[in-house]
């Protein structure tokens, strides 16, 4: 039996926690954005959903591009140097720390996820410039105070932080509970901190059908919300222009992968500043 106190034993214990018999949201999303970390079961439901609603691929890709634009804006124009990325997902190209540290080499990033498959790939998230820092926490969104306490080992929570929660809050079925979790995370951050959210929305029959098919597959359910519910996460914050919009419409630029300005996707986003 592997010794869990050794690196090899810890890796074996992590792999043993990964269930490859049911679809998984991080692997499913990784398949949609062109990654390589997925199993047959993820590809099968992914292909089924592409038949139901091809537009979900556009949601995945445009949401990833939004991450880059938001991080570049916050690190460059706003001067944020600390990022707390909750619900990290599997590493792909242009992760939060890579985008932030290209703009600001001294940026510090903490990734948070409670998923063994993300933990197994966390090494790809721990590269950093010498001036900055990255760390990975195996922690749960449902315990925001514990997340903040652990993040304080890398971040200075007396200084502004960008709280990133992308394509994650749908795992919390109850909207009031999801809002409370976001509120509690923000409560531990100072004025000048920013909240960044993007998520799929129940704005077309195709997206609703795709969500129902995914939730019937045996995967942990993911709940799509209305535009108004996405906006509700930003109550008491100052929205950054252009406000709550479809993800391709949030400050499109030419510094990275771009989306057609007229692209209509069933995903909305926003960035808000804490007063």
Residue pairs with C-beta under 8 A, 6 or more apart in sequence:
2 8
2 9
2 12
2 13
3 9
4 10
4 12
4 13
11 120
14 116
14 119
14 120
15 116
15 120
17 116
18 116
18 117
18 120
20 39
20 41
21 41
22 41
22 217
22 218
22 219
23 41
23 42
23 44
23 45
23 214
23 217
23 218
23 219
24 39
24 42
24 115
24 117
24 219
24 220
25 171
25 219
25 220
25 222
26 89
26 90
26 113
26 115
26 117
26 118
27 37
27 38
27 39
27 42
27 90
27 117
28 38
28 42
28 45
28 46
28 214
28 219
29 60
29 89
29 90
29 167
30 36
30 37
30 38
30 42
30 89
30 90
30 92
31 38
31 42
31 43
31 46
32 46
32 56
32 57
32 60
32 61
33 60
33 61
33 64
33 92
34 92
35 90
35 92
37 90
37 117
37 121
38 46
45 213
45 214
45 217
45 219
48 213
49 56
49 210
49 213
49 214
50 56
50 57
52 206
52 209
52 210
52 213
53 204
53 206
53 207
53 209
53 210
55 204
55 206
55 207
55 265
55 266
56 200
56 207
56 210
56 266
58 263
58 265
59 200
59 207
59 247
59 265
59 266
59 267
61 257
61 259
62 247
62 248
62 259
62 263
62 265
62 267
63 166
63 167
63 198
63 247
63 267
63 269
64 92
64 94
64 257
65 247
65 248
65 256
65 257
65 258
65 259
66 166
66 198
66 247
66 248
66 250
66 269
67 94
67 96
67 99
67 164
67 166
67 196
67 198
68 94
68 99
68 255
68 256
68 257
69 250
69 251
69 252
69 253
69 255
69 256
70 162
70 164
70 196
70 250
70 251
70 269
70 271
71 83
71 96
71 99
71 100
71 103
71 162
71 164
72 99
72 103
72 253
72 255
72 256
73 240
73 251
73 271
74 80
74 83
74 100
74 162
74 194
74 196
74 271
75 81
75 99
75 100
75 103
75 104
75 107
76 103
76 104
78 194
80 107
80 160
80 161
80 162
80 194
81 104
81 106
81 107
81 108
81 159
82 107
82 108
82 109
82 155
82 156
82 159
82 160
82 161
82 162
83 96
83 97
83 100
83 107
83 108
83 109
83 110
83 161
83 162
83 164
84 109
84 110
84 112
84 147
84 151
84 155
84 161
84 162
84 163
84 164
84 185
84 189
85 96
85 109
85 110
85 111
85 112
85 164
85 166
86 112
86 113
86 141
86 147
86 163
86 164
86 165
86 168
86 185
87 112
87 113
87 141
87 165
87 166
87 167
87 168
87 169
87 171
88 111
88 112
88 113
88 118
88 125
88 136
89 113
89 118
89 166
89 167
89 168
90 117
90 118
90 121
91 121
91 122
91 124
91 125
94 256
95 124
95 125
96 109
96 111
96 164
97 107
97 109
97 111
97 125
97 127
97 128
97 132
97 134
98 127
99 256
100 107
100 109
100 132
101 107
101 109
101 128
101 129
101 132
104 132
105 129
105 130
105 131
105 132
106 129
106 131
106 132
107 132
108 132
108 133
108 134
108 154
108 155
109 128
109 132
109 133
109 134
109 135
109 154
110 134
110 135
110 136
110 137
110 151
110 154
110 155
111 122
111 125
111 134
111 135
111 136
111 137
112 136
112 137
112 139
112 141
112 147
112 151
113 119
113 136
113 137
113 138
113 139
114 138
114 139
114 140
114 141
119 136
119 138
122 136
125 134
125 136
126 134
126 135
126 136
127 134
128 134
133 154
134 154
135 153
135 154
137 147
137 150
137 151
139 146
139 147
139 150
140 146
140 147
141 147
141 165
141 168
141 171
141 172
141 181
142 172
142 181
144 181
144 184
144 185
144 188
145 184
145 188
147 185
148 157
148 185
148 188
148 189
151 157
155 161
157 188
157 189
157 190
158 190
159 190
160 189
160 190
160 191
160 192
160 193
160 194
161 189
161 190
161 193
161 194
162 193
162 194
162 196
163 185
163 186
163 189
163 193
163 194
163 195
163 196
164 196
165 182
165 185
165 195
165 196
165 197
166 196
166 197
166 198
166 199
167 198
167 199
167 200
168 199
169 178
169 181
169 182
169 197
169 199
169 225
169 233
170 199
170 200
170 222
170 223
170 224
170 225
171 220
171 221
171 222
171 223
172 178
172 181
172 223
173 221
173 223
175 225
175 229
175 232
178 233
179 232
179 233
179 235
182 195
182 197
182 233
186 193
186 195
186 237
186 274
189 274
190 274
191 274
191 275
192 273
192 274
193 273
193 274
194 240
194 271
194 272
194 273
194 274
195 233
195 234
195 237
195 270
195 271
195 272
195 274
196 269
196 270
196 271
197 230
197 233
197 234
197 269
197 270
198 247
198 267
198 268
198 269
198 270
199 224
199 225
199 230
199 267
199 268
199 269
200 207
200 211
200 222
200 224
200 266
200 267
201 207
201 224
201 225
201 226
201 227
201 230
201 266
201 267
201 268
202 208
202 211
202 224
202 225
202 226
202 266
203 226
203 227
203 266
203 268
204 266
206 266
207 224
207 266
208 224
211 222
211 223
211 224
214 221
214 222
215 221
215 222
224 266
227 244
227 268
230 244
230 268
230 269
230 270
231 244
231 270
233 270
234 244
234 270
234 272
236 275
237 272
237 273
237 274
237 275
238 272
238 273
238 275
239 270
239 271
239 272
240 270
240 271
240 272
240 273
241 251
242 249
242 250
242 251
243 270
244 268
244 269
244 270
245 268
245 269
245 270
246 263
246 264
246 265
246 267
246 268
246 269
247 259
247 265
247 267
247 268
247 269
248 259
248 260
248 261
248 263
248 265
249 261
250 269
250 270
250 271
252 258
252 259
252 261
